[in-house]
Amino acid sequence: MIEIKNLYKSFGDKEVLKDISAVFESGKTNLIIGQSGSGKTVLIKNLVGLLEPTSGEVLYDGRNFVAMDKKEKALMRREMGMIFQSAALFDSLTVLENVMFPLDMFSSMTLRERIHRARTCLDRVNLTGTDHKYPGELSGGMQKRVAIARAISMNPKYLFCDEPNSGLDPKTSLVIDQLLHGITHEYGITTIINTHDMNSVMGIGESIIFIHEGRKEWEGVSSQVMGSDNKNLTDFIFASDLLKNMRAAALEKGNL
């Protein structure tokens, strides 16, 4: 479980995150939603230590990450996995070498053990037999699955995903969502996903917080999103006239 308490983040005079408190539960897909510029990515960067909060606490199973020294934070990061928006694979490394990279850097496994672990992770994301391919030979969806395999190679307790469906078609996005949801439940990971993909929100949103202009304005689960009376949330979800008309019709019929 990850808990944030009264988190603020400013850049100079600009306050980007404003008094955010939330709980992200283990074994659930926890989604952070909001429009571009709302503060979602800044929040993730504060959680993983890429940015330092101006004030507030970030608690990993009760351990205050903000208060840790440099060595403690480095050890803590070994319990984290990260999936970047662009997949961020190394073009010059094979698929197997990409997945092995964290193991090479941080584990004490033998070479044979590292290869076995990397192949196990590739099997889990349905990429058996791709060991010797390079990222440029793979589709966008396959690259994202390699990134997931790499992120889980160290058996993380906490998994962070920044727009994992960015640039993918709806069918491939569904595959990625189902994969993240399955891995989260299978290993009991605390998974946090930044997204503006409403298919993800409705499909795997077991716990959701909505951020607007740096503040947490709403929290709930996927079944509550469509019927929310929070204006900023409904404006975000029903951005087009078509969706607004569909929502109006559903409300008129009592379906929301």
Backbone hydrogen bonds in HBPLUS format (Angstrom, degrees):
<---DONOR---> <-ACCEPTOR-->    atom                        ^
c    i                          cat <-CA-CA->   ^        H-A-AA   ^      H-
h    n   atom  resd res      DA  || num        DHA   H-A  angle D-A-AA Bond
n    s   type  num  typ     dist DA aas  dist angle  dist       angle   num
A0061-ASP N   A0001-MET O   2.82 MM  60  5.25 156.1  1.88 162.7 167.2     1
A0002-ILE N   A0024-PHE O   2.94 MM  22  5.09 163.0  1.97 147.7 153.2     2
A0024-PHE N   A0002-ILE O   2.74 MM  22  5.09 172.6  1.75 164.8 166.9     3
A0003-GLU N   A0059-LEU O   2.86 MM  56  5.02 159.6  1.90 143.6 150.6     4
A0059-LEU N   A0003-GLU O   2.71 MM  56  5.02 177.1  1.72 164.7 163.9     5
A0004-ILE N   A0022-ALA O   2.89 MM  18  5.35 166.8  1.91 158.2 162.7     6
A0022-ALA N   A0004-ILE O   3.00 MM  18  5.35 149.0  2.10 134.7 141.3     7
A0005-LYS N   A0057-GLU O   2.99 MM  52  5.09 159.6  2.03 137.1 142.3     8
A0057-GLU N   A0005-LYS O   3.04 MM  52  5.09 157.2  2.09 139.7 147.1     9
A0007-LEU N   A0020-ILE O   2.91 MM  13  4.88 177.7  1.91 131.6 130.9    10
A0020-ILE N   A0007-LEU O   3.03 MM  13  4.88 163.3  2.06 130.9 130.6    11
A0008-TYR N   A0055-SER O   2.92 MM  47  5.24 164.5  1.95 148.4 146.3    12
A0054-THR N   A0008-TYR O   2.83 MM  46  5.43 139.0  2.00 135.8 144.4    13
A0055-SER N   A0008-TYR O   3.38 MM  47  5.24 157.7  2.44 129.0 127.8    14
A0009-LYS N   A0017-LEU O   3.10 MM   8  4.83 153.9  2.17 124.3 123.7    15
A0016-VAL N   A0009-LYS O   2.77 MM   7  5.62 147.2  1.87 153.5 164.1    16
A0017-LEU N   A0009-LYS O   3.11 MM   8  4.83 164.1  2.13 133.8 138.5    17
A0011-PHE N   A0014-LYS O   2.81 MM   3  5.22 159.4  1.85 153.1 156.7    18
A0014-LYS N   A0011-PHE O   3.09 MM   3  5.22 156.8  2.15 127.8 124.7    19
A0018-LYS N   A0214-GLY O   2.81 MM 196  5.47 163.2  1.84 148.9 143.1    20
A0027-GLY N   A0189-ILE O   2.79 MM 162  5.06 144.7  1.92 111.5 123.2    21
A0030-ASN N   A0191-THR O   2.87 MM 161  5.88 164.8  1.89 154.4 156.7    22
A0193-ILE N   A0030-ASN O   2.81 MM 163  6.17 157.9  1.86 157.9 164.2    23
A0031-LEU N   A0207-SER O   2.71 MM 176  6.12 161.2  1.74 166.6 167.8    24
A0209-ILE N   A0031-LEU O   2.93 MM 178  6.40 153.0  2.01 156.8 165.1    25
A0032-ILE N   A0193-ILE O   2.82 MM 161  6.05 161.2  1.86 152.2 152.8    26
A0195-THR N   A0032-ILE O   3.10 MM 163  6.38 161.4  2.13 163.6 163.6    27
A0033-ILE N   A0209-ILE O   2.94 MM 176  6.30 169.3  1.95 164.7 168.4    28
A0211-ILE N   A0033-ILE O   2.93 MM 178  6.29 167.1  1.94 165.7 166.2    29
A0038-SER N   A0035-GLN O   3.06 MM   3  5.62 143.5  2.20 144.9 142.7    30
A0214-GLY N   A0038-SER O   2.91 MM 176  5.47 133.9  2.13 143.0 149.2    31
A0043-LEU N   A0039-GLY O   2.95 MM   4  6.09 149.9  2.05 147.0 155.0    32
A0044-ILE N   A0040-LYS O   3.08 MM   4  6.46 160.7  2.11 151.1 155.4    33
A0045-LYS N   A0041-THR O   2.96 MM   4  6.20 163.5  1.98 151.5 156.0    34
A0046-ASN N   A0042-VAL O   3.02 MM   4  6.25 142.5  2.17 141.6 151.3    35
A0046-ASN N   A0043-LEU O   3.13 MM   3  5.12 123.5  2.46  95.5 109.9    36
A0047-LEU N   A0043-LEU O   2.98 MM   4  6.29 146.6  2.09 147.4 157.2    37
A0047-LEU N   A0044-ILE O   3.01 MM   3  5.01 118.5  2.40  94.3 110.2    38
A0048-VAL N   A0044-ILE O   3.06 MM   4  6.40 151.6  2.14 155.3 161.8    39
A0050-LEU N   A0045-LYS O   2.85 MM   5  4.88 127.3  2.13 149.3 155.7    40
A0051-LEU N   A0045-LYS O   3.07 MM   6  5.42 146.0  2.19 123.8 118.1    41
A0065-PHE N   A0058-VAL O   2.76 MM   7  5.56 154.2  1.83 175.6 174.5    42
A0060-TYR N   A0063-ARG O   2.77 MM   3  4.90 159.2  1.82 142.0 140.8    43
A0063-ARG N   A0060-TYR O   2.90 MM   3  4.90 166.5  1.92 110.5 114.4    44
A0068-MET N   A0065-PHE O   3.23 MM   3  5.32 155.4  2.29 102.9 110.3    45
A0073-LYS N   A0069-ASP O   2.95 MM   4  6.18 159.6  1.99 159.0 165.2    46
A0074-ALA N   A0070-LYS O   3.05 MM   4  6.25 152.4  2.13 143.1 150.4    47
A0075-LEU N   A0071-LYS O   3.11 MM   4  6.42 154.9  2.17 148.3 154.2    48
A0076-MET N   A0072-GLU O   2.92 MM   4  6.12 152.5  1.99 144.7 153.2    49
A0077-ARG N   A0073-LYS O   2.90 MM   4  6.12 148.8  2.00 148.9 156.2    50
A0078-ARG N   A0075-LEU O   3.18 MM   3  5.45 144.8  2.31 102.1 111.9    51
A0079-GLU N   A0076-MET O   2.94 MM   3  5.57 161.1  1.98 116.8 123.2    52
A0080-MET N   A0077-ARG O   3.01 MM   3  5.10 162.3  2.04 108.1 112.1    53
A0157-LYS N   A0079-GLU O   2.85 MM  78  5.42 141.1  2.00 133.5 142.9    54
A0158-TYR N   A0079-GLU O   3.13 MM  79  6.35 155.2  2.19 162.7 164.4    55
A0081-GLY N   A0158-TYR O   2.78 MM  77  6.22 145.2  1.89 154.7 165.9    56
A0160-PHE N   A0081-GLY O   2.88 MM  79  6.17 162.6  1.91 148.3 152.7    57
A0083-ILE N   A0160-PHE O   2.76 MM  77  6.16 156.5  1.82 161.2 169.0    58
A0162-ASP N   A0083-ILE O   2.99 MM  79  6.33 167.1  2.01 174.7 175.0    59
A0087-ALA N   A0084-PHE O   3.04 MM   3  5.00 163.1  2.07 108.8 113.7    60
A0093-LEU N   A0090-PHE O   3.12 MM   3  5.50 162.4  2.15 113.4 119.0    61
A0098-ASN N   A0094-THR O   2.85 MM   4  6.10 152.0  1.92 152.2 160.0    62
A0095-VAL N   A0133-LYS O   2.78 MM  38  5.76 144.1  1.91 162.9 167.4    63
A0099-VAL N   A0095-VAL O   3.09 MM   4  6.39 160.9  2.12 153.7 157.6    64
A0096-LEU N   A0131-ASP O   3.06 MM  35  4.61 170.3  2.07 134.9 131.8    65
A0100-MET N   A0096-LEU O   2.93 MM   4  6.10 148.5  2.03 145.7 155.4    66
A0101-PHE N   A0097-GLU O   3.04 MM   4  6.00 121.9  2.40 136.7 149.1    67
A0101-PHE N   A0098-ASN O   3.27 MM   3  5.26 145.5  2.40  96.0 105.7    68
A0103-LEU N   A0100-MET O   2.89 MM   3  5.17 114.5  2.33 108.2 125.6    69
A0104-ASP N   A0100-MET O   2.80 MM   4  6.03 155.4  1.86 161.3 169.5    70
A0105-MET N   A0101-PHE O   3.04 MM   4  6.26 149.0  2.14 147.8 156.2    71
A0106-PHE N   A0102-PRO O   2.85 MM   4  5.86 161.1  1.88 152.1 156.5    72
A0107-SER N   A0103-LEU O   3.01 MM   4  4.86 152.8  2.09 125.5 131.2    73
A0114-ARG N   A0110-THR O   2.89 MM   4  6.18 155.6  1.95 153.7 160.9    74
A0115-ILE N   A0111-LEU O   2.96 MM   4  6.19 161.5  1.99 155.9 160.1    75
A0116-HIS N   A0112-ARG O   3.00 MM   4  6.18 160.8  2.04 146.1 151.8    76
A0117-ARG N   A0113-GLU O   2.90 MM   4  6.08 161.0  1.93 148.3 153.4    77
A0118-ALA N   A0114-ARG O   2.93 MM   4  6.10 162.7  1.96 148.9 153.6    78
A0119-ARG N   A0115-ILE O   2.96 MM   4  6.15 161.5  2.00 151.0 155.9    79
A0120-THR N   A0116-HIS O   2.94 MM   4  6.13 147.8  2.04 144.7 154.0    80
A0121-CYS N   A0117-ARG O   3.03 MM   4  6.33 154.1  2.10 148.2 154.5    81
A0122-LEU N   A0118-ALA O   2.98 MM   4  6.27 153.6  2.05 146.8 154.3    82
A0123-ASP N   A0119-ARG O   2.88 MM   4  6.06 151.5  1.96 143.8 151.5    83
A0124-ARG N   A0120-THR O   3.02 MM   4  6.29 148.4  2.12 140.5 149.0    84
A0125-VAL N   A0121-CYS O   3.24 MM   4  6.58 137.4  2.43 140.7 150.6    85
A0127-LEU N   A0122-LEU O   2.82 MM   5  5.08 162.0  1.85 150.4 151.0    86
A0126-ASN N   A0123-ASP O   3.01 MM   3  4.97 158.1  2.06 109.5 110.9    87
A0130-THR N   A0127-LEU O   3.30 MM   3  5.89 144.6  2.44 142.5 138.3    88
A0133-LYS N   A0130-THR O   3.04 MM   3  5.46 166.3  2.06 122.2 126.6    89
A0137-GLU N   A0134-TYR O   2.83 MM   3  5.50 161.1  1.86 126.4 132.8    90
A0138-LEU N   A0135-PRO O   3.00 MM   3  5.37 166.3  2.02 117.6 121.3    91
A0143-GLN N   A0139-SER O   2.95 MM   4  6.23 154.0  2.02 150.6 158.0    92
A0144-LYS N   A0140-GLY O   3.07 MM   4  6.37 152.8  2.14 144.8 151.6    93
A0145-ARG N   A0141-GLY O   3.08 MM   4  6.38 146.6  2.19 140.3 149.5    94
A0146-VAL N   A0142-MET O   2.92 MM   4  6.27 147.2  2.03 147.0 156.0    95
A0147-ALA N   A0143-GLN O   2.97 MM   4  6.29 154.0  2.04 146.1 153.3    96
A0148-ILE N   A0144-LYS O   2.95 MM   4  6.28 144.9  2.08 141.4 151.0    97
A0149-ALA N   A0145-ARG O   2.93 MM   4  6.19 159.2  1.97 145.7 151.1    98
A0150-ARG N   A0146-VAL O   2.88 MM   4  6.18 158.4  1.93 152.2 157.9    99
A0151-ALA N   A0147-ALA O   2.92 MM   4  6.09 152.0  2.00 140.4 148.5   100
A0152-ILE N   A0148-ILE O   3.04 MM   4  6.32 140.3  2.20 149.1 158.4   101
A0153-SER N   A0150-ARG O   3.25 MM   3  5.17 157.2  2.31 100.6 107.4   102
A0155-ASN N   A0152-ILE O   3.01 MM   3  5.22 158.7  2.06 118.6 118.9   103
A0190-THR N   A0157-LYS O   2.97 MM  33  6.27 171.9  1.97 150.1 151.6   104
A0159-LEU N   A0190-THR O   2.90 MM  31  6.14 163.4  1.93 142.0 146.0   105
A0192-ILE N   A0159-LEU O   2.84 MM  33  6.27 161.5  1.87 167.0 173.4   106
A0161-CYS N   A0192-ILE O   2.87 MM  31  6.22 154.2  1.94 162.7 167.2   107
A0194-ASN N   A0161-CYS O   2.82 MM  33  6.18 166.3  1.83 171.6 174.8   108
A0163-GLU N   A0194-ASN O   2.90 MM  31  5.29 143.0  2.04 129.4 139.8   109
A0166-SER N   A0163-GLU O   3.11 MM   3  5.46 167.8  2.13 119.1 121.2   110
A0168-LEU N   A0165-ASN O   3.10 MM   3  5.51 161.1  2.14 138.8 136.4   111
A0173-SER N   A0169-ASP O   2.88 MM   4  6.06 157.8  1.93 159.4 166.9   112
A0174-LEU N   A0170-PRO O   3.05 MM   4  6.23 148.1  2.15 141.7 149.0   113
A0175-VAL N   A0171-LYS O   3.26 MM   4  6.64 149.1  2.36 140.9 148.5   114
A0176-ILE N   A0172-THR O   3.05 MM   4  6.42 157.7  2.10 152.4 157.6   115
A0177-ASP N   A0173-SER O   2.89 MM   4  6.15 161.8  1.92 152.1 157.2   116
A0178-GLN N   A0174-LEU O   2.94 MM   4  6.12 167.6  1.96 152.1 155.0   117
A0179-LEU N   A0175-VAL O   2.95 MM   4  6.10 150.3  2.04 143.9 152.6   118
A0180-LEU N   A0176-ILE O   2.92 MM   4  6.16 166.9  1.94 156.7 158.9   119
A0181-HIS N   A0177-ASP O   2.90 MM   4  6.07 162.8  1.93 153.2 158.5   120
A0182-GLY N   A0178-GLN O   2.88 MM   4  5.95 158.2  1.93 142.2 148.4   121
A0183-ILE N   A0179-LEU O   2.94 MM   4  6.12 166.7  1.95 154.8 158.0   122
A0184-THR N   A0180-LEU O   2.99 MM   4  6.04 158.4  2.04 144.3 150.6   123
A0185-HIS N   A0181-HIS O   3.18 MM   4  6.41 161.9  2.21 148.7 152.1   124
A0186-GLU N   A0182-GLY O   2.87 MM   4  5.93 158.9  1.91 149.7 156.8   125
A0187-TYR N   A0183-ILE O   3.02 MM   4  6.00 162.6  2.05 151.1 153.4   126
A0188-GLY N   A0184-THR O   2.91 MM   4  5.51 116.7  2.32 132.3 146.2   127
A0189-ILE N   A0184-THR O   3.08 MM   5  4.88 134.8  2.29 130.8 140.0   128
A0200-SER N   A0197-ASP O   3.07 MM   3  5.41 124.3  2.40 104.0 116.8   129
A0201-VAL N   A0197-ASP O   3.10 MM   4  6.48 156.9  2.15 146.4 153.4   130
A0202-MET N   A0198-MET O   2.98 MM   4  6.10 166.8  2.00 147.2 149.4   131
A0203-GLY N   A0199-ASN O   2.84 MM   4  5.78 141.8  1.99 137.2 148.8   132
A0204-ILE N   A0200-SER O   2.88 MM   4  5.62 173.0  1.88 149.6 152.1   133
A0205-GLY N   A0201-VAL O   3.19 MM   4  4.71 128.7  2.47 123.0 126.5   134
A0206-GLU N   A0204-ILE O   2.87 MM   2  5.79 125.4  2.17 114.6  98.3   135
A0222-SER N   A0205-GLY O   2.98 MM  17  5.01 146.1  2.10 166.8 158.7   136
A0208-ILE N   A0220-GLY O   2.79 MM  12  5.34 153.2  1.86 163.3 162.8   137
A0220-GLY N   A0208-ILE O   2.96 MM  12  5.34 151.5  2.04 144.4 152.2   138
A0210-PHE N   A0218-TRP O   2.86 MM   8  5.16 165.0  1.88 150.1 151.0   139
A0217-GLU N   A0210-PHE O   2.87 MM   7  5.82 158.7  1.91 161.8 169.0   140
A0212-HIS N   A0215-ARG O   2.84 MM   3  5.39 158.5  1.89 157.4 159.7   141
A0215-ARG N   A0212-HIS O   3.08 MM   3  5.39 167.0  2.10 114.9 119.0   142
A0224-GLN N   A0221-VAL O   2.95 MM   3  5.57 156.8  2.01 119.8 127.3   143
A0225-VAL N   A0222-SER O   3.25 MM   3  5.36 151.1  2.34 104.1 112.1   144
A0228-SER N   A0225-VAL O   3.16 MM   3  5.42 168.7  2.18 115.1 117.2   145
A0234-THR N   A0230-ASN O   2.96 MM   4  6.25 166.1  1.98 161.0 164.9   146
A0235-ASP N   A0231-LYS O   2.83 MM   4  5.99 154.3  1.90 151.2 158.8   147
A0236-PHE N   A0232-ASN O   3.06 MM   4  6.17 144.2  2.19 135.3 144.4   148
A0236-PHE N   A0233-LEU O   3.12 MM   3  5.06 120.2  2.50  92.9 107.7   149
A0237-ILE N   A0233-LEU O   2.91 MM   4  6.19 161.0  1.94 154.2 159.1   150
A0238-PHE N   A0234-THR O   2.79 MM   4  5.64 162.7  1.82 145.9 151.6   151
A0244-LYS N   A0240-SER O   3.00 MM   4  6.29 156.3  2.06 149.4 156.8   152
A0245-ASN N   A0241-ASP O   2.89 MM   4  6.07 155.3  1.95 148.6 154.6   153
A0246-MET N   A0242-LEU O   2.96 MM   4  6.24 151.8  2.04 145.1 153.4   154
A0247-ARG N   A0243-LEU O   2.91 MM   4  6.13 155.5  1.97 147.3 153.4   155
A0248-ALA N   A0244-LYS O   2.94 MM   4  6.15 159.5  1.99 146.5 152.3   156
A0249-ALA N   A0245-ASN O   2.96 MM   4  6.16 156.6  2.02 146.0 151.9   157
A0250-ALA N   A0246-MET O   2.97 MM   4  6.18 152.4  2.05 143.1 150.8   158
A0251-LEU N   A0247-ARG O   2.84 MM   4  6.10 158.2  1.89 154.2 159.9   159
A0252-GLU N   A0248-ALA O   2.96 MM   4  6.15 153.0  2.04 143.2 150.8   160
A0253-LYS N   A0249-ALA O   3.07 MM   4  6.31 145.7  2.19 140.7 149.2   161
A0255-ASN N   A0250-ALA O   2.79 MM   5  5.05 156.8  1.84 158.4 153.4   162
A0254-GLY N   A0251-LEU O   3.07 MM   3  4.93 149.9  2.17  96.3 105.7   163
